[in-house]
Amino acid sequence: MELKELDRSAVADYKERPVRVLQFGEGNFLRAFVDWQIDIANEKGVLDTAVTIVSPRFDENRAIKLLKEQQCVYHVLLEGIENGKPKREIRLISSVNDVLAPEIPADYEKYVALITSPEFSFVVSNTTEAGIRYDKDDVLSDKPVTFPGKVTNLLWKRYKHFNGAADKGLVFICCELIENNATTLHEYVLRHAREAGMPGAFIEWIDSANIFVDTLVDRIVPGFPRDTIDEVKAELGYDDNVVDKGEFYHLWAIGGKGYETVAREFPLDKAGLHVLFMPSIKAFRDKKVRILNGAHTSMVLGAYLAGHEIVGDCMADDTMRAYMSQALFNEIMPTLDLPKDDLEAFASAIFERFSNPFNRHLLLSIALNSQSKFRARVLPTIKEYVKRTGRLPKILTFSMAAFIAFYCGKKKEDGSFVGVRAAGNEYPIADDQFVLDFFAGMTGKPAAEIAHAVLTNVDFWGSDLTAELPGFEASVAASLDAIFTKGAAKAIEEVVARA
């Protein structure tokens, strides 16, 4: 079957819309979550906006190139089980009008034109948990490295262009899975402005004219359906190389100072979408990040080392299912001050979502940037569990050892960093360079030495965990040694039996 090229001619009744949204991040999640919702809201007349995507790394990566080739048009495929029956939906997304890599001069010109346009109103971001960080050396320039540095630069250009007009501020809607995501971004932007010696009027404008709302996002997005892409393309009739696959469930909780304005100007809920506006998202965030994301991060690294490939495989394996059940019900839920029935219902629903037979959610995809994910999603639960019980949580403590074992890899001649499973196959390890450089120096060292070096790394965890959590180092070292000597599968069996 000959496939048609996918471009805007495939979109029935396509119309040009003003670009009101700049999105930092071209990844699968934002395209199947934010851009999908905006597309629906446009169709229903709730919004009238296009989205321009910019790479948070400011480079032209493979995803950027593929999106450009398809004129930013792609399909979102949703599959799941509803009332015991399979459900499937495909939507052609046309809400994205352009995708930019500002390192390219022509794209940089477009980027500057957009951020200084009067219609531009919203910045949406997902730069991963590692994206919102403060680097004192990332001074205000045309080529900042960090996301807060880029935002400071963006706001300074806009402030100068509109002479500090009070009605030309922006709304920042952060989707990174860190606590107080937009609040933290706001704090770092102010620090950059102050330390760069920017005018006091500009700093005041950042505070008074702009809104930074914290959010919580929830949708499982496996992404490109690599295993079935030929069948999907044949069904579509188009050669879509950025098809994005996800589950039906979605939730976007948006809160904090200025949330009423965002609800009025960005009313996705009026399009029938599961978007909630509220004064504070803390309760939602704690439940979702600790339970759903915590379950993911605490399970996937050990499960991959034990030979599993996708989340569904883990749910079909009695040992891995027990591992996750013990983590959720015995260690994570007791640290949350929410109604027990609500927590149990949410945790039970996760098993159903993780078992979705249509979502081949690769463990390696979830494993990306696991150092910052572990710090945000699992470590707070470990600390709270110790605080409340005086004991270490066995499963979550083991998960730290699994994280370390997964990252104990080697640097290849081409500069890539890989680990090796028990079966002998290599797997890529992707994280910030300082994380990879650290673990490259751990190769061949004893488990106890590696555990001590990792747990005392303040840059990783914000504190020395060997001093903060008595007994943690010895337990992690013992589990790490068990993974090295017995293999991950046997070590997981043993910890499940003990828990």
C-alpha positions in Angstrom: 0.0 0.0 0.0 1.4 3.4 -1.0 1.2 5.9 1.9 0.5 9.6 1.4 2.9 12.2 2.8 1.4 13.9 5.8 1.1 17.7 5.8 -1.5 20.4 6.4 -3.5 19.4 3.3 -4.7 16.4 5.3 -6.5 18.6 7.8 -10.1 19.3 6.8 -11.2 22.9 7.1 -7.8 23.9 8.4 -7.4 27.6 9.4 -4.5 29.7 10.4 -4.8 30.8 14.1 -2.8 33.4 16.1 0.1 31.9 18.0 -0.7 32.5 21.6 1.2 29.5 23.1 5.0 28.9 23.1 5.8 25.4 24.2 9.2 24.4 25.5 9.4 20.7 24.7 8.7 18.6 21.6 8.4 15.3 23.5 5.7 12.7 23.3 4.0 13.8 26.5 3.3 17.4 25.6 2.2 16.5 22.1 -0.3 13.9 23.3 -1.4 15.9 26.3 -1.2 19.7 25.9 -1.4 20.0 22.1 -4.1 17.3 22.0 -6.2 19.3 24.5 -5.6 22.6 22.7 -6.6 21.0 19.4 -9.9 19.8 20.9 -10.5 23.3 22.5 -9.9 24.9 19.1 -12.4 22.6 17.4 -15.1 23.3 20.0 -14.6 27.1 19.9 -13.3 27.4 23.4 -9.8 28.5 22.2 -8.5 30.0 19.0 -4.8 29.5 19.2 -1.9 27.9 17.5 1.2 26.4 19.4 4.8 27.0 18.4 7.2 24.4 19.8 10.7 25.3 20.7 13.3 22.7 21.7 14.3 23.3 25.3 17.9 22.4 24.3 17.7 24.9 21.4 19.0 22.3 19.0 17.5 20.6 16.0 17.1 17.0 17.2 15.4 14.1 15.3 11.9 14.9 16.6 12.2 18.5 15.5 13.3 17.5 12.0 10.5 15.0 11.7 7.8 17.5 12.8 9.2 20.0 10.3 9.0 17.5 7.5 5.3 16.9 8.3 4.5 20.6 8.7 3.8 19.9 12.4 0.8 17.7 11.7 0.6 14.3 13.4 -1.8 11.8 14.9 -2.5 10.9 18.5 -3.7 7.4 19.0 -5.5 6.6 22.3 -6.3 3.0 23.3 -7.6 1.4 26.4 -10.4 -0.6 28.1 -13.7 1.0 28.9 -16.5 -1.0 30.6 -14.6 -4.2 29.8 -14.4 -3.4 26.1 -11.5 -2.2 24.0 -11.7 1.5 23.0 -9.7 3.2 20.3 -9.5 6.7 19.0 -7.3 8.5 16.5 -7.1 12.2 16.2 -5.2 14.3 13.6 -3.6 17.2 15.5 -3.2 20.5 13.8 -2.8 22.8 16.8 1.0 23.1 16.3 1.9 25.6 13.6 5.7 25.6 13.8 8.6 24.0 15.6 11.9 25.9 16.2 15.5 25.1 16.9 16.9 28.6 17.8 20.5 27.5 17.1 19.4 27.8 13.4 19.5 31.6 12.5 16.2 31.6 10.6 14.5 29.8 13.5 16.1 32.2 16.0 14.6 35.1 14.1 11.1 33.5 14.2 11.6 32.8 18.0 12.4 36.5 18.7 9.5 37.6 16.5 7.1 35.3 18.5 8.2 36.3 22.0 7.8 40.0 21.1 4.4 39.6 19.4 1.3 41.1 21.1 -0.8 38.0 20.7 1.7 35.7 22.5 0.3 35.0 26.0 1.2 31.5 27.3 4.4 29.5 27.9 3.9 25.8 28.4 6.9 23.7 29.4 8.1 20.2 30.1 11.9 20.3 30.4 11.9 17.2 32.6 12.6 17.2 36.4 16.2 18.3 35.6 15.1 21.3 33.5 14.1 23.7 36.2 17.4 24.2 38.0 19.5 27.2 38.9 23.0 27.6 37.5 24.7 30.7 38.7 26.9 30.8 35.7 24.0 30.8 33.2 24.1 34.6 32.9 21.7 36.6 30.9 22.7 36.2 27.2 21.4 35.2 23.8 22.4 31.6 24.5 21.5 30.6 28.0 21.7 26.9 28.8 19.1 26.3 31.5 15.4 26.7 31.2 15.2 29.5 33.8 18.0 31.3 32.0 16.1 31.1 28.7 12.9 32.4 30.4 14.8 35.3 31.9 16.2 36.1 28.5 12.7 35.8 26.9 11.1 38.1 29.5 13.9 40.7 29.2 13.4 40.9 25.4 9.7 41.2 25.8 10.0 43.8 28.5 12.2 46.0 26.4 10.1 45.6 23.3 6.9 46.7 25.0 8.6 49.3 27.3 7.5 47.4 30.4 3.8 47.5 29.5 1.8 46.0 32.3 -0.6 44.2 29.9 2.2 42.4 28.0 3.2 39.9 30.7 2.9 36.2 30.1 1.3 33.1 31.8 3.8 30.3 32.6 2.2 26.8 32.9 4.8 24.3 33.9 4.3 20.6 33.5 7.6 19.4 35.0 7.1 16.8 37.8 8.8 18.7 40.5 7.1 20.2 43.5 6.0 23.9 43.0 7.3 23.7 39.4 6.3 27.2 38.2 6.9 28.8 41.6 10.4 27.4 41.5 10.9 28.7 37.9 9.7 32.2 39.1 12.2 32.1 41.9 15.1 31.2 39.7 14.1 33.8 37.0 14.1 36.5 39.7 17.6 35.3 41.0 19.0 35.5 37.4 17.6 39.0 36.9 19.0 40.3 40.3 22.4 38.7 39.9 22.7 39.9 36.3 22.1 43.5 37.6 18.9 44.0 35.7 16.9 47.1 36.4 14.6 47.1 39.4 11.6 48.1 37.2 12.2 44.9 35.2 12.2 42.8 38.3 9.0 44.4 39.5 7.5 43.7 36.1 8.3 40.0 36.3 6.4 39.9 39.6 3.4 42.2 38.7 2.8 41.5 35.0 3.4 37.8 34.8 1.7 34.7 36.2 3.4 31.5 37.2 1.0 28.7 37.9 1.9 25.3 39.3 0.4 22.3 37.6 0.0 18.5 37.9 -0.3 16.5 34.8 -1.4 12.9 34.5 -1.6 10.7 31.3 0.5 7.7 30.5 2.1 8.3 27.1 4.2 5.4 25.7 4.8 7.6 22.6 5.7 6.3 19.1 4.1 2.8 18.6 7.3 1.3 17.1 6.2 -2.3 17.3 2.9 -1.7 15.3 3.8 1.4 13.3 3.4 -0.4 9.9 -0.2 -1.4 10.8 -0.9 2.1 12.2 0.4 3.8 9.1 -1.7 1.5 6.9 -4.8 2.3 8.9 -4.1 6.1 8.6 -3.1 5.9 5.0 -0.3 8.4 5.8 3.4 8.1 6.4 3.2 9.6 9.9 6.6 9.3 11.6 5.7 11.1 14.8 2.5 9.2 15.7 2.0 9.6 19.4 0.2 6.9 21.5 -1.3 7.4 24.9 -4.1 6.2 27.3 -7.6 7.8 27.4 -7.2 9.0 31.0 -6.0 12.5 31.4 -5.9 15.1 34.3 -4.4 18.6 34.4 -4.6 20.3 37.8 -3.6 24.0 37.6 -3.3 26.2 40.7 -1.6 28.9 42.6 -1.5 32.7 42.5 -3.4 33.9 39.4 -5.2 30.6 38.7 -8.5 32.5 38.3 -7.0 34.5 35.4 -5.7 31.3 33.8 -9.1 29.6 34.1 -10.6 32.6 32.3 -8.0 33.0 29.6 -7.2 29.3 29.0 -10.5 27.5 29.8 -9.8 24.0 28.6 -12.3 22.7 31.1 -15.1 24.4 29.0 -14.2 22.0 26.2 -15.1 19.0 28.3 -11.5 18.2 29.2 -10.4 17.0 32.6 -8.7 20.2 33.6 -9.2 21.5 37.2 -8.4 25.0 38.4 -7.8 25.5 42.1 -6.0 27.6 44.7 -3.5 24.8 45.5 -2.6 21.6 43.8 -0.5 20.1 46.6 -2.9 17.4 47.6 -3.3 16.3 43.9 0.4 16.5 43.4 1.4 14.5 46.4 -1.1 11.7 45.5 -0.1 11.5 41.9 3.6 12.0 42.0 4.2 9.8 45.1 1.8 7.0 44.0 1.8 6.8 40.2 5.2 8.3 39.3 6.7 6.8 42.4 5.5 3.4 41.5 7.0 3.8 38.0 10.4 5.0 39.1 10.8 2.6 42.0 9.9 -0.4 39.8 11.2 0.1 36.2 15.0 0.0 36.7 15.1 -3.2 38.7 12.4 -4.7 36.4 14.5 -3.9 33.3 17.6 -5.4 34.8 15.5 -8.5 35.7 14.6 -9.0 32.0 11.3 -7.2 31.5 10.7 -4.8 28.6 7.4 -3.0 29.1 5.2 -2.1 32.1 2.5 -4.6 31.0 5.1 -7.4 31.4 5.7 -6.4 35.0 2.0 -6.4 35.8 1.7 -10.0 34.3 4.6 -11.2 36.5 3.6 -12.2 40.0 6.8 -11.1 41.6 6.9 -7.7 40.0 3.2 -7.2 40.7 3.8 -8.0 44.4 6.8 -5.7 44.4 4.7 -2.8 43.2 1.8 -3.7 45.4 4.0 -3.7 48.5 5.6 -0.4 47.5 2.2 1.3 46.9 0.1 0.0 49.8 2.7 -0.6 52.5 5.2 2.1 52.0 3.9 5.0 49.8 0.3 5.4 50.9 1.1 5.5 54.7 3.1 8.7 54.1 0.2 10.6 52.6 -2.4 12.5 54.7 -5.4 11.8 52.5 -8.5 9.7 53.0 -7.6 6.0 52.9 -10.4 5.1 50.6 -9.4 7.8 48.1 -5.8 6.6 48.2 -6.7 2.9 47.8 -9.0 3.7 44.9 -6.3 5.7 43.1 -3.7 3.0 43.7 -6.0 0.3 42.5 -6.7 2.2 39.3 -3.0 2.4 38.7 -2.8 -1.4 38.4 -5.5 -1.2 35.7 -3.8 1.6 33.8 -0.4 -0.1 34.0 -2.0 -3.3 32.7 -3.5 -1.6 29.7 -2.8 -4.2 26.9 -2.7 -1.5 24.2 0.0 0.6 25.8 3.5 -0.9 25.3 5.1 1.5 27.7 8.8 0.7 27.4 10.7 0.6 30.7 13.7 2.2 29.0 11.6 5.2 28.0 10.5 5.7 31.7 14.1 5.2 32.7 15.3 8.5 31.0 16.7 11.0 33.5 16.1 8.7 36.4 18.4 10.5 38.8 16.2 13.6 39.0 13.1 11.5 38.8 14.2 9.4 41.8 15.0 12.5 43.8 11.5 14.1 43.1 9.3 11.0 43.1 10.8 8.4 45.5 13.2 10.0 47.9 10.6 12.2 49.6 8.6 9.1 50.4 11.6 7.3 51.8 12.3 10.2 54.1 8.7 10.6 55.2 8.3 6.9 55.9 11.4 6.9 58.1 10.1 10.0 59.9 6.8 8.4 60.6 7.8 4.8 61.4 11.5 5.0 62.4 12.2 2.2 59.9 13.4 2.0 56.3 10.9 1.0 53.6 12.3 -2.2 52.2 11.0 -2.0 48.7 11.8 1.7 48.2 15.2 1.3 49.7 15.9 -1.6 47.3 14.8 0.6 44.5 17.7 2.9 45.2 20.0 0.0 44.8 18.3 -0.9 41.5 18.8 2.7 40.4 22.5 2.5 41.1 22.9 -0.9 39.4 21.1 0.3 36.3 23.4 3.3 36.1 26.7 1.4 36.7 27.6 1.3 33.0 30.5 2.2 30.8 31.4 4.9 28.3 32.0 3.6 24.7 34.4 5.0 22.2 31.7 7.0 20.5 31.0 8.8 23.7 27.7 7.0 24.5 27.1 5.6 27.9 25.6 2.1 28.2 24.8 -0.5 30.8 24.8 -4.3 30.4 22.1 -6.7 31.5 22.7 -10.2 32.8 21.9 -11.6 29.4 24.8 -9.6 27.9 22.8 -7.1 25.9 23.7 -3.4 26.2 21.2 -0.7 26.9 21.5 3.1 26.6 21.7 5.2 29.8 20.4 8.8 29.2 20.8 11.5 31.8 22.5 14.8 32.4 26.2 14.7 31.6 27.4 15.2 35.2 25.4 12.2 36.2 26.8 10.0 33.5 30.4 11.2 34.2 29.9 10.3 37.9 28.8 6.8 37.2 31.5 6.2 34.6 33.9 6.5 37.5 32.2 3.8 39.4 32.9 1.0 37.0 34.4 -2.1 38.6 34.3 -0.8 42.2 32.8 -2.9 45.1 29.1 -2.4 45.9 29.7 -0.8 49.3 32.1 1.8 47.8 29.7 2.6 45.0 26.7 2.9 47.4 28.7 5.3 49.7 29.8 7.5 46.8 26.2 7.7 45.4 24.5 8.4 48.7 26.9 11.0 49.8 26.6 12.9 46.5 25.0 16.1 47.6 24.6 17.3 44.0 22.3 14.3 43.4 20.1 14.5 46.5 20.5 17.9 48.1 22.0 16.3 51.2 24.3 13.5 52.4 21.8 10.6 52.7 24.2 8.5 54.8 23.9 11.0 57.5 20.3 11.8 57.1 18.9 8.3 56.9 20.6 5.9 59.5 21.1 2.4 58.1 20.2 3.4 54.6 23.8 3.0 53.3 24.2 -0.5 54.6 20.8 -1.6 53.3 21.4 -0.1 49.8 24.9 -1.6 49.7 23.6 -5.1 50.6 20.9 -4.9 48.0 23.3 -3.6 45.4 25.7 -6.5 46.1 22.8 -8.9 45.8 21.9 -7.5 42.3 25.6 -7.8 41.3 26.1 -11.3 42.5 22.7 -13.0 42.2 21.1 -11.0 39.4 18.3 -8.5 39.6 15.5 -11.1 39.3 16.7 -13.2 42.3 17.4 -10.1 44.3 13.8 -8.8 43.7 12.3 -12.2 44.7 14.2 -12.0 47.9 13.2 -8.5 48.8 9.6 -9.2 48.0 9.7 -12.2 50.3 11.2 -10.1 53.2 8.9 -7.1 52.8 
